[in-house]
Amino acid sequence: MSGERQFIPLEIAVLTVSDTRTEENDTSGLVLVQRLQEAGHRLADKRIVPDDIYIIRAVVSQWIADPALQVAIVTGGTGVTGRDGTPEAIKILFDKTLDGFGETFRAISFQEIGTSTMQSRAVAGVANGTYIFCLPGSPGACRTGWDRLIKDQLDYRTRPCNLAELMPRLREK
């Protein structure tokens, strides 16, 4: 059928923010890696860093400076405890914030975990042409974020519109 869109694999990096997780027990990072690869995307990089806003910001800054990397997904550090600083680390990097991401994530999450979702400070935005999504650190939150929001928006075939089709225009001035 003419006019049918073809899937376009994207280069995606995954960052787990945690003071305790290792590659052996990083279940949230594993959920994201498995899902993005099952969807047909490529894992460009995967790292685990402590809950330190400057380390988080440094890693994501490296990724957004790399023109080959198109998406960064960060899991962890979005809560309200003293060590949770992912939004503070990342939001300053955004050229544009995707307010609807956090709002929609919490609306969906409310159906799953009730009012506990208000503790989530999930955020997303665009920096230097790279999409950045910040999710809570639980595997369930990563499944919800990927399955219900991110996957379809990174799929060029999704209609009526998606974030992937906007990528060529993200650096317009």
Secondary structure as a PSIPRED ss2 file (coil, helix, strand):
# PSIPRED VFORMAT (PSIPRED V4.0)

   1 M C   1.000  0.000  0.000
   2 S C   1.000  0.000  0.000
   3 G C   1.000  0.000  0.000
   4 E C   1.000  0.000  0.000
   5 R C   1.000  0.000  0.000
   6 Q C   1.000  0.000  0.000
   7 F C   1.000  0.000  0.000
   8 I C   1.000  0.000  0.000
   9 P C   1.000  0.000  0.000
  10 L C   1.000  0.000  0.000
  11 E E   0.000  0.000  1.000
  12 I E   0.000  0.000  1.000
  13 A E   0.000  0.000  1.000
  14 V E   0.000  0.000  1.000
  15 L E   0.000  0.000  1.000
  16 T E   0.000  0.000  1.000
  17 V E   0.000  0.000  1.000
  18 S C   1.000  0.000  0.000
  19 D C   1.000  0.000  0.000
  20 T C   1.000  0.000  0.000
  21 R C   1.000  0.000  0.000
  22 T C   1.000  0.000  0.000
  23 E C   1.000  0.000  0.000
  24 E C   1.000  0.000  0.000
  25 N C   1.000  0.000  0.000
  26 D C   1.000  0.000  0.000
  27 T H   0.000  1.000  0.000
  28 S H   0.000  1.000  0.000
  29 G H   0.000  1.000  0.000
  30 L H   0.000  1.000  0.000
  31 V H   0.000  1.000  0.000
  32 L H   0.000  1.000  0.000
  33 V H   0.000  1.000  0.000
  34 Q H   0.000  1.000  0.000
  35 R H   0.000  1.000  0.000
  36 L H   0.000  1.000  0.000
  37 Q H   0.000  1.000  0.000
  38 E H   0.000  1.000  0.000
  39 A C   1.000  0.000  0.000
  40 G C   1.000  0.000  0.000
  41 H C   1.000  0.000  0.000
  42 R E   0.000  0.000  1.000
  43 L E   0.000  0.000  1.000
  44 A E   0.000  0.000  1.000
  45 D E   0.000  0.000  1.000
  46 K E   0.000  0.000  1.000
  47 R E   0.000  0.000  1.000
  48 I E   0.000  0.000  1.000
  49 V E   0.000  0.000  1.000
  50 P C   1.000  0.000  0.000
  51 D C   1.000  0.000  0.000
  52 D C   1.000  0.000  0.000
  53 I H   0.000  1.000  0.000
  54 Y H   0.000  1.000  0.000
  55 I H   0.000  1.000  0.000
  56 I H   0.000  1.000  0.000
  57 R H   0.000  1.000  0.000
  58 A H   0.000  1.000  0.000
  59 V H   0.000  1.000  0.000
  60 V H   0.000  1.000  0.000
  61 S H   0.000  1.000  0.000
  62 Q H   0.000  1.000  0.000
  63 W H   0.000  1.000  0.000
  64 I H   0.000  1.000  0.000
  65 A H   0.000  1.000  0.000
  66 D C   1.000  0.000  0.000
  67 P C   1.000  0.000  0.000
  68 A C   1.000  0.000  0.000
  69 L C   1.000  0.000  0.000
  70 Q C   1.000  0.000  0.000
  71 V E   0.000  0.000  1.000
  72 A E   0.000  0.000  1.000
  73 I E   0.000  0.000  1.000
  74 V E   0.000  0.000  1.000
  75 T E   0.000  0.000  1.000
  76 G C   1.000  0.000  0.000
  77 G C   1.000  0.000  0.000
  78 T C   1.000  0.000  0.000
  79 G C   1.000  0.000  0.000
  80 V C   1.000  0.000  0.000
  81 T C   1.000  0.000  0.000
  82 G C   1.000  0.000  0.000
  83 R C   1.000  0.000  0.000
  84 D C   1.000  0.000  0.000
  85 G C   1.000  0.000  0.000
  86 T H   0.000  1.000  0.000
  87 P H   0.000  1.000  0.000
  88 E H   0.000  1.000  0.000
  89 A H   0.000  1.000  0.000
  90 I H   0.000  1.000  0.000
  91 K H   0.000  1.000  0.000
  92 I C   1.000  0.000  0.000
  93 L C   1.000  0.000  0.000
  94 F C   1.000  0.000  0.000
  95 D C   1.000  0.000  0.000
  96 K E   0.000  0.000  1.000
  97 T E   0.000  0.000  1.000
  98 L C   1.000  0.000  0.000
  99 D H   0.000  1.000  0.000
 100 G H   0.000  1.000  0.000
 101 F H   0.000  1.000  0.000
 102 G H   0.000  1.000  0.000
 103 E H   0.000  1.000  0.000
 104 T H   0.000  1.000  0.000
 105 F H   0.000  1.000  0.000
 106 R H   0.000  1.000  0.000
 107 A H   0.000  1.000  0.000
 108 I H   0.000  1.000  0.000
 109 S H   0.000  1.000  0.000
 110 F H   0.000  1.000  0.000
 111 Q H   0.000  1.000  0.000
 112 E H   0.000  1.000  0.000
 113 I H   0.000  1.000  0.000
 114 G H   0.000  1.000  0.000
 115 T H   0.000  1.000  0.000
 116 S H   0.000  1.000  0.000
 117 T H   0.000  1.000  0.000
 118 M H   0.000  1.000  0.000
 119 Q H   0.000  1.000  0.000
 120 S C   1.000  0.000  0.000
 121 R C   1.000  0.000  0.000
 122 A C   1.000  0.000  0.000
 123 V E   0.000  0.000  1.000
 124 A E   0.000  0.000  1.000
 125 G E   0.000  0.000  1.000
 126 V E   0.000  0.000  1.000
 127 A E   0.000  0.000  1.000
 128 N C   1.000  0.000  0.000
 129 G C   1.000  0.000  0.000
 130 T E   0.000  0.000  1.000
 131 Y E   0.000  0.000  1.000
 132 I E   0.000  0.000  1.000
 133 F E   0.000  0.000  1.000
 134 C E   0.000  0.000  1.000
 135 L E   0.000  0.000  1.000
 136 P C   1.000  0.000  0.000
 137 G C   1.000  0.000  0.000
 138 S C   1.000  0.000  0.000
 139 P H   0.000  1.000  0.000
 140 G H   0.000  1.000  0.000
 141 A H   0.000  1.000  0.000
 142 C H   0.000  1.000  0.000
 143 R H   0.000  1.000  0.000
 144 T H   0.000  1.000  0.000
 145 G H   0.000  1.000  0.000
 146 W H   0.000  1.000  0.000
 147 D H   0.000  1.000  0.000
 148 R H   0.000  1.000  0.000
 149 L H   0.000  1.000  0.000
 150 I H   0.000  1.000  0.000
 151 K H   0.000  1.000  0.000
 152 D H   0.000  1.000  0.000
 153 Q H   0.000  1.000  0.000
 154 L C   1.000  0.000  0.000
 155 D C   1.000  0.000  0.000
 156 Y C   1.000  0.000  0.000
 157 R C   1.000  0.000  0.000
 158 T C   1.000  0.000  0.000
 159 R C   1.000  0.000  0.000
 160 P C   1.000  0.000  0.000
 161 C C   1.000  0.000  0.000
 162 N C   1.000  0.000  0.000
 163 L C   1.000  0.000  0.000
 164 A H   0.000  1.000  0.000
 165 E H   0.000  1.000  0.000
 166 L H   0.000  1.000  0.000
 167 M H   0.000  1.000  0.000
 168 P H   0.000  1.000  0.000
 169 R H   0.000  1.000  0.000
 170 L C   1.000  0.000  0.000
 171 R C   1.000  0.000  0.000
 172 E C   1.000  0.000  0.000
 173 K C   1.000  0.000  0.000
